[in-house]
Amino acid sequence: MAPIDHGRPTPSRFTTERLLLRPRTMDDFDACLEMDRDPEVTAYVDGPWNDPDEHRAFLTQRILATYPPGHGYWAITTHDSPEDVLGWVLVLPTDEAGVAEIGWRLVRRAWGRGYATEAARRILDHVWADTAVTRVTADIHPDNRASIAVATKLGLRAEGIDPDGALRHSMAAPVARRGRPVTPESPLHPRDADAEGSRSSR
């Protein structure tokens, strides 16, 4: 049997000019819970935000879930304030082989500074360099102009409305990356984690 291509070993942390990106843990639970409770942050997101028990269970499951290599959530902080969690960026597998979903969410006080684009661009670079993903998608609420602008800056292009009413954006891997083997056992398929769309982004 031919070996399965799981990509190169995945760095757990990434840096940009202004940001630190590290795997999200239960230490980030309270910050993420507070972020989700802001109705402006989750205005375009379906979720259990108004049910405290369901919300806590939902967030716990997402943080503790096992994601395929190269996928998951990264907490966003700055070099100047590494303990201050500003949000997260994610890459999650989809049901379609070779396709992953990218998304982001930030607290309101971090909006308008380009953090979402900066963080997502670094994680997108990681996807192309360290995984066998051949296409990324972002499903964004049509009224969420801020997230649509981020997706556009990243190079994703609108493809139309999906069955849930979200505006799907998509981007193929750079030409040099196309053709890497992708198998049903590759890290592009979910295990015990399900996808949270970029409609959650802001």
N, C-alpha and C positions, 0 to 999 in steps of 0.2 A: 504494500500500500504506500502510495506517495505521501511524503510528509505534508502536514497541514500548514499553510502559510498564516501565521498569526501576526505577521509584521515584526518590526524590531521591538526590543523591550521598551516599554512606555515610561518616560520620565514621569514622576509623580507630581512634580512642581514645575511651573513655568514662570518666567519673568518677562515683562515688557519695560518700556522706558519708565512708566509710572506705576505699574501694577505687579502684584504678586498673585499667582494663581496656584492654589493647592487643593488637594482632594477635600471635599466637604465631609465633616465628621459631626458627631453628636455635640461636640463643643460649640457648633454653630447653630444648634437647634433654636435657642431663644431668639437669636438675631433673625433667622429665617422666619420664625413664627411671627415675629413683630412685623417684618416686611410684608408677609402675606396678608396681615390684618388691615393693612392700609388699603382702603377701597379704591384709591386711584392707581395703586400698583397692580391690583388684580382686576381692574375694570373690564378687561377683555379676556378674562380667564375663567373657565368653569372649574369650580373646586369647592371643597367643604369649608370655605373660609368662615362661614357664619355658625358652624357647629364646632364648639371647642374640642369635644372629644374626638370627633371624626378628623378634624384638622390635625390634631396632635398625632393620631394614629397614621394618617396619610404621610405626614412629614417624616415620622420615624421610619416608616417602611421605605421611603425614598432614600433616606440617608444610609440605612443599614443594608439595602439591597446589594446583591452581587452583580456587577456589570461585567460585560466581556472586556478583555484586555484593550486598553486604549480608549474606553468609553467611561462615562460617568459624569459626575458633577464636580466642578472646581469652584471653591469659594474665591471671591474677588476681594482683595485688600490693596492698600497702597504701600509703597516703600516707606512712606513717612509714618503711617499708622497701621502696622501689620496686624494689630489685634481688632481693628474696626472692620467688621465684615460689611461690605457694601452691596453684596448680592452674590449671584453665581452665574456660571456659564456651563452648558451641558452639551454632551454628545451621547445620544442614545441609539441603540439599534432599532430597526424597524422590521416589519414582517417581510420586507423585500430584500432579497440577497444583494449584498454590495452597497446598500443604501443606509445611511445614518441620518439622524435628525439633530440639528443644532438649535440651541435656544439660549436665552439669557433673561435675567431678571435683576433689577437693581432697585435699591431704596430711592425714594423721591429726592433726597438731598444729594444723590449722586447723578441725577439726570442732567443732561445738557453739557457734560464735560467730555464726551467721547469715550467714556470708559467701556461701554458695551461693545462698541466697535473694536476698540483696542484689545479687549479680552477675547472676544470671539475670533478676531483675526489670528491671534496667537494660537488658539485652540484649533482653528481650521488648518493652520500650518502643520500642527502636530498630526492632525487626521491624515493629511496627504503624505507626511513623512514616515509615520510610525504605524499605520494601520493599512488594511487591505480595502478600505472603503473606496468605492468608485464614484459615488454621488452623495451629496448632502442635500437635505431639504429643510425648509422652515415653513410651517403652517401658521400664518399670521392673520388675526382678525382684520377684515378690510378697513376698519376705522382706526386701527392702531398705526397711525402715521409714523410715529417715532421708530417702531420696530421695523416697519417697511423701509424706512430710510437706512437703518443699520444693515438690513439684509442687502440692500442695493449697494451700499459702500463695500460690503464684503464680496460682491460679485455675483450674488444670487439674483436670478431673474424670475419674475412672476410668470406662472404657467397657467393660471386659472383657478377657479373656485373648487375646493374639494367637497366631498359629500357632507361634511360637517359645516360647510359655509365659510371655511377659512380660505384665505388667499395663499395658495401654495407657491413657494419660491424654491428654486433648485439650482444646483451648480454641479457640473461634472468635474472629476479629478483632472488636474493638468495632463496634457497629452503624454508627457513622459511617464506618468503614473499608470495610464490605462493598460489593461492587459495583465495586471498582476492577478494570480489565481484567487478565486473566491469559491469556497465550497460550502455546502450546507452546515459543516461543522466549524466554519470560521467564526471569528468574533463579531460577525455582523448580524447575528440572530439573538433575540432576547433569551435569557434564562429565567430568572425570577424578577426581572425588572421590566416595566412597561414604559412606553414613551410618553413624555410630557411635552406637548408641542410648543413651538416658538410663539404661538399665540399668547403664551405666558410671558412673552418678552416685553421689556420696556427699556 
